[in-house]
């Protein structure tokens, strides 16, 4: 399970980095970015309920990415 979550977070991070850099990305619309952020929040919630900490995925990394996405969304909506 953690391997799949790790893969999801890695894929979302890669696509989000493309958005930030102005490159073509699967996260083309605000709704897709918001869905990705919601998925990250689900993953963070799931990780917070685990009694055994995963060596594959760090909850702090997930939360950091959520914060980055939130800041980007706030900046994008404020300038739109």
RAJO-V313234 format. One line per field, one symbol per residue. phi: phi as a letter, one per 40 degrees, with the letter a starting at -180 (. if undefined). psi: psi as a letter, one per 40 degrees, with the letter a starting at -180 (. if undefined). Layout:
phi: ???
psi: ???
This chain:
phi: .ccccdccccccccccccdccgccacccbccccccccccccccccccccccbccccacdccccccdcdcccccccccccc
psi: ddddddddddddddddddddeeihiegdiddddddddddddddddddeehdhhiedhhdddddddddddddddddddde.
